[in-house]
Amino acid sequence: MIITRTPFRMSFFGGGTDFEEYYKVNGGAVISTTFDKYCYVSVRHLPRFFDYRNEIIYSKIERVAKTEDIVHPAVRNAMLMKDMHELRLTYDADLPARSGLGTSSSFAVGMLNAFSALKGKKLSKRELADQAIYLERVLCAESGGVQDQIAAAFGGLNLIEFSADGYRVKPVGVSDERKDELNDRLMLFFTGYSRFSSDIQKGTAKSLKDKTAELKEMTKLVYEAKDILEDEGRKLDDFGRMLDHTWKLKRGMASGISTDNIDAMYETGLKAGALGGKLLGAGGGGFIVFYVEPDKQEAVMKAMESLLYIPFRFENEGTAIIHDEWESFEKE
């Protein structure tokens, strides 16, 4: 049996510039981090005592004789791509799916990591990211960018740059103390709404050509944010104020990114003392993060008391195999 643990990600700046149709022409960049909330994928070969050959357990339970009959598109396509047979696959997670934290991509990365390990192979972080991008964007034909798969595979607080030549992952050169200070000023809340990000991403993809100026400004904010984090002489609070600016740019990218209820939640947080914040992921629901100075956090917590507060810490590992017990298998 193989068990993988893969973190979820929090994207701060540059979302939208990671769409291939945009960055192949204009380039792009994001700053994101992974944090200590995870999805877990366990995989083993299914004992041959049943009248089905694969058992897939997530929010549903699928028991099928043929891989082609699996309904879950990522599982079906990944098993066909990796030539996997007679599996019991189980998915579990610390936070709900469809919530703006790159959960589907974390699952894809963790699943591919588990499949490779079950065959006795160890893939690099880049190989896992590349295969997850191919799985979601090509085989499953889901609309969206490519930052989530990269973040889940590599882990950490990174600047990810995109160009016609591909992508580069550069850890942000921030001290542990300043990184902890940033972490301590971020407050994460669940809006109570979930959605399929690919549905919203389709609208974003359609607007890319019309929103080039906004996307180029969002890319500039990525490098400005990097400078704030790396320069000990700069005020970290400027990072929070920039979150407000990038959120206002993003919410104008396409309909469905925000709603009246989400706008009201956001304004409530600002009025209570947050310097800035943003809805995470494609939009439409999920989690909202605020940058809040320590002396204002009690007021923000009270103002947002109708929402679930999620404490978290940054993590640096990315996807990992936490249990590896080899088992022999011969295909029938």
Secondary structure as the mmCIF struct_conf table of DSSP 4:
data_model
#
loop_
_struct_conf.conf_type_id
_struct_conf.id
_struct_conf.beg_label_comp_id
_struct_conf.beg_label_asym_id
_struct_conf.beg_label_seq_id
_struct_conf.end_label_comp_id
_struct_conf.end_label_asym_id
_struct_conf.end_label_seq_id
STRN STRN1 ILE A 2 PHE A 13
TURN_TY1_P TURN_TY1_P1 GLY A 15 ASP A 18
HELX_RH_AL_P HELX_RH_AL_P1 GLU A 20 ASN A 26
STRN STRN2 GLY A 28 HIS A 45
HELX_LH_PP_P HELX_LH_PP_P1 LEU A 46 PRO A 47
TURN_TY1_P TURN_TY1_P2 ARG A 48 PHE A 49
BEND BEND1 PHE A 50 ASP A 51
BEND BEND2 ARG A 53 ARG A 53
STRN STRN3 ASN A 54 ILE A 57
BEND BEND3 TYR A 58 LYS A 60
STRN STRN4 ILE A 61 VAL A 64
BEND BEND4 ALA A 65 LYS A 66
HELX_RH_3T_P HELX_RH_3T_P1 THR A 67 ASP A 69
HELX_RH_AL_P HELX_RH_AL_P2 PRO A 73 LYS A 82
TURN_TY1_P TURN_TY1_P3 ASP A 83 ASP A 83
BEND BEND5 GLU A 86 GLU A 86
STRN STRN5 LEU A 87 ALA A 93
BEND BEND6 ASP A 94 LEU A 95
BEND BEND7 ALA A 97 LEU A 101
HELX_RH_AL_P HELX_RH_AL_P3 THR A 103 LEU A 118
TURN_TY1_P TURN_TY1_P4 LYS A 119 GLY A 120
HELX_RH_AL_P HELX_RH_AL_P4 LYS A 125 ILE A 133
HELX_RH_PI_P HELX_RH_PI_P1 TYR A 134 LEU A 139
BEND BEND8 CYS A 140 CYS A 140
BEND BEND9 VAL A 146 VAL A 146
HELX_RH_AL_P HELX_RH_AL_P5 GLN A 147 PHE A 154
BEND BEND10 GLY A 156 GLY A 156
STRN STRN6 LEU A 157 SER A 163
TURN_TY1_P TURN_TY1_P5 ALA A 164 ASP A 165
STRN STRN7 GLY A 166 PRO A 171
HELX_RH_AL_P HELX_RH_AL_P6 ASP A 176 ASP A 184
TURN_TY1_P TURN_TY1_P6 ARG A 185 ARG A 185
STRN STRN8 LEU A 186 PHE A 190
BEND BEND11 GLY A 192 GLY A 192
HELX_RH_AL_P HELX_RH_AL_P7 SER A 197 SER A 207
TURN_TY1_P TURN_TY1_P7 LEU A 208 LEU A 208
HELX_RH_3T_P HELX_RH_3T_P2 LYS A 209 LYS A 211
HELX_RH_AL_P HELX_RH_AL_P8 THR A 212 GLU A 230
TURN_TY1_P TURN_TY1_P8 GLU A 232 GLY A 233
BEND BEND12 ARG A 234 ARG A 234
TURN_TY1_P TURN_TY1_P9 LEU A 236 LEU A 236
HELX_RH_AL_P HELX_RH_AL_P9 ASP A 237 ARG A 251
TURN_TY1_P TURN_TY1_P10 GLY A 252 GLY A 252
BEND BEND13 MET A 253 ALA A 254
TURN_TY1_P TURN_TY1_P11 SER A 255 GLY A 256
BEND BEND14 ILE A 257 ILE A 257
HELX_RH_AL_P HELX_RH_AL_P10 ASP A 260 ALA A 272
TURN_TY1_P TURN_TY1_P12 GLY A 273 GLY A 273
STRN STRN9 GLY A 276 LEU A 279
TURN_TY1_P TURN_TY1_P13 GLY A 281 ALA A 282
BEND BEND15 GLY A 283 GLY A 286
STRN STRN10 PHE A 287 TYR A 291
HELX_RH_3T_P HELX_RH_3T_P3 PRO A 294 LYS A 296
HELX_RH_AL_P HELX_RH_AL_P11 GLN A 297 ALA A 303
TURN_TY1_P TURN_TY1_P14 MET A 304 SER A 306
BEND BEND16 LEU A 307 LEU A 307
STRN STRN11 LEU A 308 TYR A 309
STRN STRN12 PHE A 314 GLU A 315
BEND BEND17 THR A 319 THR A 319
STRN STRN13 ALA A 320 ASP A 324
#
